[in-house]
């Protein structure tokens, strides 16, 4: 058994084909992030990966649509999205597969 801490990971990413990671795999990437109200992520897309976002607390807006706790957003390859936390919020993001360099800013 090994023990890791989220604070030692990069921007909440703890599973995937990168370092540091708690579990290294090319199959997927997993992240857990906390945001303060007003925090945002730049609009981006992935050419090959599917990105799933589970809002675990708070309210956020992605592409002008408001999401709240329990909502799951599936973003297909080629679909662009942005992100803004409307309140303090947390989310879990899963990307399938884990691909280095598959994030493109708009």
Secondary structure, DSSP 8 states (H G I E B T S, - for coil): -----GGGSBTTEEESSSSS-SB--SS-EEEEEEE-TT-EEEEEE-SS-EEEEEEEESEEEETTEEEETT-EEEE-TT--EEEEESSSEEEEEEEES--TT--EE-
